[in-house]
Amino acid sequence: MHLEPPSRIAILGAGPCGLETGLYARYLGYQTTIYEQGEIAQAVHGWGHVRMFSPFHMNRSPLGLAAIQAQNPDATPPHDEELLTGNEWRERYLLPLAASDLLKDHIRRDTQVLSVGKQTLSKADAPASSDRGNEPFRILIRDRQGQESTEFAEAVIDTTGVWGQTNCLGPGGAPAIGERHHAEAIDYRLPDFLGTDRERFANRRTLVIGSGFSAATNVLALADLANTARQTSIAWCTRRATIAGAGPLLEITDDKLHERARLTRAVNRLVDAPDSPVQHWPATWVEAVEYDSAQQRWSVSFGGSRQGNESFDRILANVGFRPDRDLYRELQIHECYATEGPIKLAATLLGQESTDCLTISGAGPQSLVSPEPNFYILGTKSYGRNSQFLIAAGLVQIRDLFTLIGDRDDLDLYESVTLG
Ligand SMILES: Cc1cc2nc3c(=O)[nH]c(=O)nc-3n(C[C@H](O)[C@H](O)[C@H](O)COP(=O)(O)OP(=O)(O)OC[C@H]3O[C@@H](n4cnc5c(N)ncnc54)[C@H](O)[C@@H]3O)c2cc1C
């Protein structure tokens, strides 16, 4: 729905997509506020030690570079082909972007968004009617002192990501027996095995669960740790049976992201190496976990081809992330029953057979529209549980969205803003 500047646009989350969205909105003259529950690009910091597989030119916008350059003409951005770690990306691009004149006074750190609704209309009122767009959104926030208050905006763009909500490790994605009780002791993300988390994993037996890139990244890093801490061992269980001739991680044919292709080959070779610290258990899933906190030992019951009990020092469950839908529970958002992403975009993504996020084509501005006028979900959250999101796709979403909000099909600041 068309909005004239200087209407108020609230952006939820100051991750990479929230920052880029805020920048675009500011260039166009909207009153923009970005609410961030913690620090700038907090989630990226959480996996900051991991090297990205997309080169820098895919992870930044021309607008972002121009904003940084305008602030500091001597700034030297990373080289376009550089493969940065998450922390390098954050420190060399995202933080300077957040500190640029256009954004710095428009980001509210340590401000968590608790809920977004309409000022008076309830979820059931005026179903799918454009009349709902005549009333502002009411945004309930909590500041760093724990004080709650409300603010209002004509449009809300939710870029809160998925990093905060992890899936369960049991068969079929439901919790394993005991998982909820012991969840605090399970690692669901990407520890820094060679840095701050070394002591917890060195010379320990770790169970890794999952068959995606996060699991593969963790398995490789643990194997690196085993080079210096020789008693470190890894059992890697994947629900899928291995296809004959293929490794645990499915290769993407002619993968253009060389770092991702390298990671795939490396982990698949590692599980077959004669003196590998990694044992791969295909077609195996976890039925139950029991943690003895005094001994710091796990007892794990497996189903499938490795049926039986084993004990471990650590459990790493890399079983994916999901969106926080509570934030917009009182709005009229039509979601996909498979991915929990907004339905139009999800339908487009499900309709594309490719497993390579690079070849997934842009879904167009209309895919961002939901029954709730002027409420949009962008960034990794827009993909729901689908883990194929790339920043490059997020930048296309931002450009597409503002053609709708600005009601100008040809609006493209990424084309029209030049550097210097
Ligand atoms: C290990 C790893 C490696 C990746 N590598 C690549 C890569 O090489 N290339 C690529 O293109 N993509 C990569 N991705 C995928 C994706 O691009 C990143 O996850 C990226 O950070 C997504 O950006 P985002 O802004 O959508 O979400 P996020 O980075 O998750 O940012 C969301 C922000 O919202 C904040 N927030 C959350 N809830 C609230 C709330 N209620 N109120 C206020 N603020 C809130 C968070 O604190 C956070 O700052 C990778 C992801 C991971 C996990």
The ligand as a MOL file (V3000), in Angstrom:
LIG
                    3D

  0  0  0     0  0            999 V3000
M  V30 BEGIN CTAB
M  V30 COUNTS 53 58 0 0 0
M  V30 BEGIN ATOM
M  V30 1 C 26.4810 -19.4500 10.3500 0
M  V30 2 C 25.7720 -18.6520 9.2940 0
M  V30 3 C 26.4470 -18.3050 8.1490 0
M  V30 4 C 25.8000 -17.5770 7.1440 0
M  V30 5 N 26.4990 -17.2650 6.0260 0
M  V30 6 C 25.8890 -16.5570 5.0440 0
M  V30 7 C 26.6150 -16.1990 3.8610 0
M  V30 8 O 27.7770 -16.5390 3.6740 0
M  V30 9 N 25.9620 -15.4600 2.9270 0
M  V30 10 C 24.6550 -15.0570 3.0730 0
M  V30 11 O 24.1320 -14.3690 2.1990 0
M  V30 12 N 23.9470 -15.4180 4.1650 0
M  V30 13 C 24.5250 -16.1520 5.1470 0
M  V30 14 N 23.8020 -16.5100 6.2630 0
M  V30 15 C 22.3330 -16.3010 6.2840 0
M  V30 16 C 21.8270 -14.8720 6.5690 0
M  V30 17 O 22.2640 -13.9900 5.5840 0
M  V30 18 C 22.2070 -14.3550 7.9370 0
M  V30 19 O 21.5610 -15.1570 8.8940 0
M  V30 20 C 21.8330 -12.8830 8.1790 0
M  V30 21 O 22.3270 -12.4950 9.4220 0
M  V30 22 C 20.3210 -12.6280 8.1270 0
M  V30 23 O 20.0900 -11.2510 8.3240 0
M  V30 24 P 18.7160 -10.6850 8.9340 0
M  V30 25 O 18.9100 -9.2130 9.0760 0
M  V30 26 O 17.5810 -11.1710 8.1440 0
M  V30 27 O 18.5600 -11.3680 10.3810 0
M  V30 28 P 19.5180 -11.3450 11.6570 0
M  V30 29 O 20.9330 -11.1970 11.2740 0
M  V30 30 O 19.1400 -12.5300 12.4630 0
M  V30 31 O 19.1020 -10.0130 12.4270 0
M  V30 32 C 17.9170 -9.9030 13.1830 0
M  V30 33 C 18.0900 -8.8090 14.2320 0
M  V30 34 O 16.8360 -8.6130 14.8830 0
M  V30 35 C 17.0400 -8.5070 16.2790 0
M  V30 36 N 15.7950 -8.9170 16.9580 0
M  V30 37 C 15.2790 -10.1730 17.0530 0
M  V30 38 N 14.1130 -10.1480 17.7320 0
M  V30 39 C 13.8860 -8.8550 18.0750 0
M  V30 40 C 12.8370 -8.1910 18.7850 0
M  V30 41 N 11.7840 -8.8520 19.2650 0
M  V30 42 N 12.9260 -6.8510 18.9600 0
M  V30 43 C 13.9850 -6.1460 18.4600 0
M  V30 44 N 15.0080 -6.7330 17.7930 0
M  V30 45 C 14.9530 -8.0630 17.5870 0
M  V30 46 C 18.2220 -9.4310 16.5400 0
M  V30 47 O 18.8690 -9.1210 17.7600 0
M  V30 48 C 19.0950 -9.1760 15.3150 0
M  V30 49 O 19.9860 -8.0970 15.5170 0
M  V30 50 C 24.4350 -17.2060 7.2920 0
M  V30 51 C 23.7650 -17.5510 8.4680 0
M  V30 52 C 24.4170 -18.2630 9.4630 0
M  V30 53 C 23.6510 -18.6090 10.7190 0
M  V30 END ATOM
M  V30 BEGIN BOND
M  V30 1 1 1 2
M  V30 2 1 2 3
M  V30 3 2 2 52
M  V30 4 2 3 4
M  V30 5 1 4 5
M  V30 6 1 4 50
M  V30 7 2 5 6
M  V30 8 1 6 7
M  V30 9 1 6 13
M  V30 10 2 7 8
M  V30 11 1 7 9
M  V30 12 1 9 10
M  V30 13 2 10 11
M  V30 14 1 10 12
M  V30 15 2 12 13
M  V30 16 1 13 14
M  V30 17 1 14 15
M  V30 18 1 14 50
M  V30 19 1 15 16
M  V30 20 1 16 17
M  V30 21 1 16 18
M  V30 22 1 18 19
M  V30 23 1 18 20
M  V30 24 1 20 21
M  V30 25 1 20 22
M  V30 26 1 22 23
M  V30 27 1 23 24
M  V30 28 2 24 25
M  V30 29 1 24 26
M  V30 30 1 24 27
M  V30 31 1 27 28
M  V30 32 2 28 29
M  V30 33 1 28 30
M  V30 34 1 28 31
M  V30 35 1 31 32
M  V30 36 1 32 33
M  V30 37 1 33 34
M  V30 38 1 33 48
M  V30 39 1 34 35
M  V30 40 1 35 36
M  V30 41 1 35 46
M  V30 42 1 36 37
M  V30 43 1 36 45
M  V30 44 2 37 38
M  V30 45 1 38 39
M  V30 46 1 39 40
M  V30 47 2 39 45
M  V30 48 1 40 41
M  V30 49 2 40 42
M  V30 50 1 42 43
M  V30 51 2 43 44
M  V30 52 1 44 45
M  V30 53 1 46 47
M  V30 54 1 46 48
M  V30 55 1 48 49
M  V30 56 2 50 51
M  V30 57 1 51 52
M  V30 58 1 52 53
M  V30 END BOND
M  V30 END CTAB
M  END
